[in-house]
Amino acid sequence: MSKFDPYQHLSIRPNPDGTITRLTNIPSTEANPDIIPGIPTVSKDVTVNEETKVWARIFRPNKLPSNDNTVVRLPIVFYFHGGGFTLFSVSNITTHQPCSTIASETPAIVVAVEHRLAPEHRLPTQYEDAIDTILWVKKQVLDPQGERWLRDYGDFTRCYLGGRGSSGNIAFHAAIKAADRDIKPLNINGIFLNQPMFGGKERLPSELKYATDQLIPLPVLDLLWELALPKATDRDHRYCNPMQDAVYKSKVSSLGRCLVISFDMDPMFDRVQAFVQMLVAEKVQVDARFDIVGFHNIDIVDTQRAQAILNIIKEFII
């Protein structure tokens, strides 16, 4: 693969100032704050941080469950979009639709975070944007004039963090950081990591076996980490390889419940297995769902697998 161009594979172009030009045009959809026939949720965009321009899209099911004519409060799911830290948006249909489905079928209030992108904003920026969003939600539930969907319908004692790929990485690190912050009355009940993105300097067997993977071959994974990690660091940095950082590992026990989903044909499969082993060693309550048939992002192209994963996540949240 010496002649392989990972920039071309990702449809990005490097610029002399260290930024990148993103050439992919992913279909997007606007939020729908009013009920639209055939769409099971309503959604709205809110500004989380005026200074950083971080925003979020909130999803709420049209049909709110009730008990004795009282609306039942719904769990709050913080969802982070994928894209290797460098690409995409929560407005893209590939994120908007899963969030709408989670909100309607769980049911739940979903807060999809539009974090800043690398390399213009390197890690830990994405983790900080996640924390800012958690603290913004805390402010809403405490403010009598706060965001009504959260204040009136959200159960802030049942919060979850999750996502697919790089967003699983964000959910994990954000949960670690949230343990050191005062987020009360919010309570993080668990995190769900769908095919989370981790790495390391040493090549593991699954990385070598699937080095030429059609979606994320090794040169692409290496480039994504090169663009996302702090400058002058390598892939054994704790943001990429938390299994190598003893101090960081000691904080893992604060996580509580953790759902991890992975597939055998994912180049990062062995990384995810090592990650789960670390969680178990640190006495974290882990539900690991490994499937020998499947590849990274299979749920984007396989509707049946997407529904199966959704059912697993729903079961974890309920």
LOGU-134405 format. One record per residue: x, y, z of N, C-alpha, C, O in turn; residue in three letters. Coordinates in steps of 0.05 Angstrom, whole numbers, plus 5000, padded with zeros to 4 digits. Example, Ala and Ser with C-alpha at 12.3 -4.5 7.8 and 13.67 -1.06 7.14 Angstrom:
# LOGU-134405
526448865156524649105156526449345156528549345169ALA 525749555142527349795143525850015157526850235161SER 
# end
This chain:
# LOGU-134405
501649765000500050005000501750255000500850475008MET 504250234991506050464992505150694974505850924979SER 503450634954502450844936499650934943498451094929LYS 498550824965495850894974495851174985497551255000PHE 493851334977493551614986491151635005488851634996ASP 491651645032489451655051487851915049485551915055PRO 489152135040487652385037485552355015483252435019TYR 486252224993484352184972482151994981479852034974GLN 482851794996480851605006478751745023476451675022HIS 479651935039477852085057476552325044474852455056LEU 477252375019476252605004476852865019475153035022SER 479352895027480253135040482853225027484253065015ILE 483453485029485853595017487353755038486153935050ARG 489953695044491453845064492154125053492754155030PRO 492054315071492754595065495354665078496054555099ASN 496854865067499454935079499355035108501255015122PRO 497055135116496755245143496055035164495555095187ASP 495954775155495254565174492354495175491554305189GLY 490654635161487854565160487354365137489254305122THR 484954275134484254105111481754215097480154345110ILE 481654155072479154215056477653955053478653765043THR 475153965062473453725062471853725036470353915030ARG 472153525020471053514993468553344991467153354970LEU 467853195012465553025011463053185017462953345036THR 460953135002458353265006456353065016455052935000ASN 456153035042454352845055451552975056451253205066ILE 449452835048446752945050446053025079446652875097PRO 444953255082444153355108441153415110439853425089SER 440153445134437353505137437053715159438553725178THR 435053885155434554095175433053975199431653765197GLU 433254105222431654035245428654085239428054265223ALA 426953935251424053965248422754015275421753825287ASN 422654265284421454315311418454265312417354245334PRO 417154255289414254205288413753925278415253815261ASP 411653795287410953525279410453515248408953675237ILE 411753315235411453265207410352985204411552795214ILE 408152945190407052675186409152485175410552545156PRO 409252255188411152045179413852055193415451865191GLY 414452275207416952295222416252265252414752425262ILE 417452075265416652015293417752195314416952175338PRO 419452385307420652575326420452855317420052915293THR 420753035336421353315329424153375338425253235355VAL 425353575326428153645333428653935331427254075316SER 430554035345431254315344434254355349435554185362LYS 435354565338438254625341438554845362437055045362ASP 440454805381440854995402443855055404445554895398VAL 444555305412447255385416448155305444446955375464THR 450355155445451455065471453455265482453455325506VAL 455255365464457355545472457655765451458555705429ASN 456956005458457056235439459956285429460356345406GLU 461856255447464656315441465756105421467056185402GLU 465355855426466555645409464755565386465555425368THR 462255665386460255605365459355315366458255215346LYS 459755175388458854905390455854905394454755065410VAL 454454725379451554715381450754415383452354235381TRP 448154375388447154105390444354095377442954295376ALA 443653855368440953805358439553625378440453405384ARG 437253725388435753575408433353435394431953555378ILE 433053185400430853025389428952945412429752875434PHE 426352955406424252875425422152715410421252805389ARG 421252495421419152335408416552495407415852635425PRO 415052455385412452585383410552475404409052635417ASN 410652215408408852085427410252055453412051885456LYS 409452205473410752195499409251995517406852025520LEU 410651795527409251595545408251735570409351925580PRO 405951625579404751745603403951525622403651285615SER 403551605647402751425668400751575686401451775699ASN 398251485686396151625701395951915692395752095709ASP 396051955665395752215653398152405660397952645655ASN 400252285671402652445676404852355657405452115654THR 406152545643408152475624410552355638411552465658VAL 411452125629413751985640416252115631416652165607VAL 418052175649420552305642422352095627422451865634ARG 423752195607425352025589428352055595429252265602LEU 429851835592432751855595433952055574432852095553PRO 436152175582437452375564439952235553441752155568ILE 440052215526442352085513444052305499443052445481VAL 446552325507448452495493449752335471451052135477PHE 449352415447450352255424452452425409452052665403TYR 454652295402456852425388457152305360457052065357PHE 457352475340457552375312460252275305462252365316HIS 460352075287462851955278464152125257463352345251GLY 466352015245467852155225470752185231472152355219GLY 471752015249474652015255475652275266477952355262GLY 473852425281474452685293474752905272474753135280PHE 474852845247475553045226473253105207473353315194THR 471252935206469152965186466352965197465852865220LEU 464453055181461553025185460353205206461753365219PHE 457753175209456153355226453753205236452953005224SER 452553305258450053175268447753235249445753095251VAL 448053425231445953485212445953285188444053265173SER 448253135185448352935163446252725169445752645192ASN 445052625148442952425151443852175165442352035178ILE 446552115162447651875175447751895205448151695219THR 447552135216447352175245444452255253443452155273THR 443252425237440652525244438652295246437052275265HIS 438752105227436751895227437051705250435051645263GLN 439551605257439851435280438951575306437851445324PRO 439551835308438751975333435651995335434551965356CYS 434352045312431452045312430351775320428351765334SER 431551565310430651295316431051225345429251115358THR 433351295356433851245385431751395402430651285421ILE 431151655394429251815409426451695408425051695428ALA 425651595385422951505382422551215393420451155405SER 424551045390424150765397424950695425423950505436GLU 426650855438427550785465425250815485424850625500THR 423651025488424151295478425951455496426451375519PRO 427151675485429051835500429152115488428252165466ALA 430352295504431152555493434052525484435752445501ILE 434652575459437352545449438552825444437352995431VAL 440952865455442453115450444853045433446852935444VAL 444753105408446853035389448753275387448053495380ALA 451353225394453253445398454753505372455953325360VAL 454753755363456253845340458953945350459354185354GLU 460853755355463453835365465153945343464653905319HIS 467254095350469154205331470853975319471153765331ARG 471954025295473353815280476353865280477354085280LEU 477853635280480653635276481253645245479453565230ALA 483553735237485853825253485754115262487554205276PRO 483654265253483454535261483254555292484154745304GLU 481954355303481554345332482254055341480653875338HIS 484654025351485653755359484553665386483653835402ARG 484653405391483953305417485653445438488053495433LEU 484653505461482053415473479653605467477653595482PRO 479853775446477653965441474953825440472953915451THR 474853595427472253445424471153355451468753355455GLN 472953285469472153205496471153445511469153435526TYR 472453675507471653925521468854015511467254105526GLU 468453985485465754055474463653875485461353965490ASP 464253615490462353435502461753525531459353525539ALA 463753595546463353685574461753945574459953975590ILE 462354135555460854375554457854315549456154455560ASP 457254115533454454055527453153935551450853995557THR 454553765566453453645590452853865610450753865623ILE 454654055613454254275632452054465623450554575639LEU 451754485597449554655586446854525593444954655600TRP 446654255590444254115597443654145627441354185635VAL 445754125643445454175672444154445678442354465694LYS 445154645664444054915667441154935659439555065672LYS 440354785638437554795629435654675649433454785654GLN 436454455661434654315679434354465706432454425721VAL 436354635712436254795737434855065733434055195753LEU 434655155709433555415702430555395696429755255678ASP 428755535712425855525706425255615678423155535667PRO 427055765665426555855638428355705618428655785595GLN 429455475627431255315610429755185587427355195585GLY 431355045571430254895548428054705557428554525572GLU 425654755546423254615556423354315552422554165570ARG 424354225529424353935524426053785545425353565553TRP 428253915553429953795573428753825601428653635617LEU 427754065607426854125634424253975640423853875663ARG 422453945621419853835626419653535620417953395632ASP 421353435602421053155594423452975600423252735599TYR 425753095605428152945610428552855638427852995657GLY 429452605641430152495668433152535672434752365663ASP 433952745685436852815687438252625706440752635708PHE 436852445720438252245736438951995719440351825729THR 438051995694438751765676439951875650438551895630ARG 442451945651443852045627445751835616446951675632CYS 445951825590447751635577449351785556448451975544TYR 451851685551453551795531454151575511454651345519LEU 454151635485454851425466455251525438454851755431GLY 456051325421456451385392457851165379458550955391GLY 458351205353459751005336462451095328462851335322ARG 464450915328467150985318468551195336468851145360GLY 469451415324470851625339468951735361469951825382SER 466351735356464551835376464351655400463751755422SER 464851395397465151215420467551295437467451285461GLY 469751365423472051465437471451715453472251745476ASN 469951895440469152145454467452095478467852205499ILE 465551915475463751845497465351735521464851815544ALA 467251565515468951455537470551665551470451685576PHE 471951835536473652035549472052255562472852355583HIS 469752315551468052515563466952415590466752575609ALA 466252155591465252045616467452055638466852105661ALA 469951995630472152015649472452295659472852335683ILE 472352495641472652775649470252875666470653035684LYS 467952775659465552855674465652775703464452905720ALA 467052555709467352455736468852655754468552655778ALA 470352835742471853035757470453305757471553505768ASP 468053315746466553565746463953545762462953325766ARG 462953765771460453775785458153795765457554015755ASP 456953575758454853575738452053535751450053515737ILE 451953515778449453475792447553705785448453935783LYS 444953635782443553385788443653175766442452965768PRO 445253225744445453015724447052775735448752805752LEU 446252545725447652295733448052125709446152055695ASN 450552055703451151885680450851595688452451495704ILE 448851465677448251185684449950995669450350765678ASN 451051075646452650885630453451005604452551225596GLY 455250865590456150945564455850715544456250485552ILE 455150775520455050555499456850635476456650845465PHE 458650445470460750495450460350295427460950055430LEU 459450385405458950225381461450235363461950445351ASN 462950015362465350005346467250235352468050375333GLN 467950275377469550515385472350515371473450315365PRO 473350755368475850805354478150835374478251035389MET 479850635376482250655392484650555374484250445353PHE 487050605384489350535368491850495385491650475410GLY 494150495372496650465387498950435367498550375343GLY 501450465376503750445358504250165349504850115326LYS 503949975367504349695359501949585343499649635350GLU 502549455321500449345304499349095317500848905323ARG 496749075320495448835331494548655308494248755285LEU 494148405313493448215292491148295274491248265249PRO 488948405285486648485269487348715250486348735228SER 489148895259490049115243491649015218491349115196GLU 493348825223494948705201493148545183493548545158LEU 491348395194489648215178487848385159487348305136LYS 486848605169485148775153486449045146485049255145TYR 489049035141490549275134489449415109489749655106ALA 488249255091487249365066484149385066482949375045THR 483049405090480149435093479149655074480349865072ASP 476849615061475849805041475050065054475350275041GLN 474150065078473150315091475450455106475850695101LEU 476750315124478850445140481450275140482150155160ILE 482850275117485450135116487350275135486950505143PRO 489550135142491450245162492450525156492550685174LEU 493150595131494050865126491951075133492651295141PRO 489451005129487351195136487151235166486851455176VAL 487151005181487151025210489451185220489151355238LEU 491851135209494251285218493951585213494651745229ASP 492851655189492451935183490452065201490852295210LEU 488251925207486252045224487452105252486852325263LEU 489051925262490351975288492352205286492652365304TRP 493852215264495752425260494452695259495552895269GLU 492052715248490552965246489253035273488753275278LEU 488552835289486952885313488552915338487853085355ALA 490652765341492152765366493653035370494353165350LEU 494253115395495853345400498553325385499653105383PRO 499553545376502153535362504353435380504253475404LYS 506253305368508653195382507852955400509352895419ALA 505552835395504852585409504652365388504752405364THR 504352115398504051885380501551725388500051805405ASP 501251495375498751345378498651195405496651065410ARG 500651215421500451105448499551315468499451265492ASP 498851555459497751755476495051655487493651505473HIS 494351735511492051625525489451675509487551525512ARG 489351885493486951935477486451715457484151655450TYR 488651605447488551395427488651115440487150935432CYS 490451085459491050825471490850845502492950845515ASN 488450875513488250905542489250665558489850675581PRO 489550435544490550185557493450215565494450055581MET 494850415554497750445559498350645581500650675588GLN 496350785591496750995610495750905638493350895643ASP 497650855656496950745682495250945699493350865712ALA 496051195698494551405713491651425703489751445718VAL 491451425677488851445664487051205670484751225676TYR 488350965669486850715675485650725703483550605707LYS 487050855721486050855749483451005751481950975771SER 482751175731480251325732477951175720475651265722LYS 478450955707476450805692474250695710471950665701VAL 474950635734473050515752470650695758468650605769SER 470850955751468651145756466451125735464451255737SER 466850955715465050955692462350835698460350925687LEU 462150645716459550515720459050305698460850155692GLY 456650305686455950115666457050195638457350435632ARG 457849995623458950055596458149835577458549595582CYS 456949915554456249725533458249775510458749995501LEU 459449555500461449565479460549375457460049135462VAL 460449475432459649315409461849315388463049525383ILE 462549085377464649075358464348825340462848645346SER 465648835317465448625297468148515289470148665287PHE 468248255284470848115280472448225256474848215257ASP 471148325235472548415211473248715213474148825193MET 472848835236473749115240476749115246477548965264ASP 478349265232481249275238481849335268483949265278PRO 479949485281480449555309479249355329479149405353MET 478449125319477148925336478948845360477948835382PHE 481548795355483248715377483648945396484048895420ASP 483649185387483849425405481449425423481649475447ARG 479049375412476649385428476649165449475749195471VAL 477648925441477848715460479748785483479148735506GLN 482048905477483948995498482649205515483049215539ALA 481049385503479649585518477649465538477549545561PHE 476149265529474249125547475748985569474848995592VAL 477948865563479548725584480448925605480548865629GLN 481249175596481949375615479649455633479949485657MET 477249485621474949555637474349345658473749405681LEU 474449085650473948865668475948865691475248825714VAL 478448915684480648915705480149145725480949115748ALA 478849355716478349585734475549575747474649765757GLU 474349335745471749275758469449435747467549495761LYS 469649515721467349645708465349435700466049215691VAL 462749495703460649315695460349335664459249535654GLN 461249135650461449145621459548935608459348705617VAL 458149035588456548855571457948865543457549055528ASP 459448665536460948655511459448485491458848255496ALA 458748605468457348455447459148445422459248635407ARG 460448215419462248175397460947985377459847775385PHE 461148045351459947885330462147805311463747975302ASP 462247545304464347455286463647515257465447495239ILE 461247605251460447685224459847975223457848065236VAL 461448135209460948415207463448575205465648475212GLY 463248815195465548995191464949265202462649325210PHE 466949445203466649705215464449865199464549875175HIS 462649985214460450145203458449975187457050075169ASN 458249715193456349545178453549645182451849605164ILE 452949775205450249865210449450105193447050175193ASP 451350225179450650445161449450335135447650455123ILE 450350095127449449985101447549745104446349665084VAL 447349635128445649395132443449475152443949505176ASP 441049505142438849605159438049405181437349485203THR 438349145174437748945195439748955218438948925241GLN 442348985211444349005232444049265248444449265272ARG 443249475234442749725248440549695268440749805290ALA 438449555261436249515280437049345303436249385326GLN 438749135297439748965319441349125339441149085363ALA 443049295329444749465346443049655362443449695386ILE 441049775349439149955363437749805386437449915407LEU 436949555381435549405402437349355425436549365448ASN 439949295420441849255442442249515458442249505483ILE 442449745444442849995458440350065474440450155497ILE 437950015462435450075476435249905501434450005522LYS 435949645499435849475523437749575544437149555568GLU 440049675536442049775555441050025570441350055594PHE 439650195555438650445566436250395584436050505606ILE 434450225575432050175591432750015616430949955632ILE 
# end
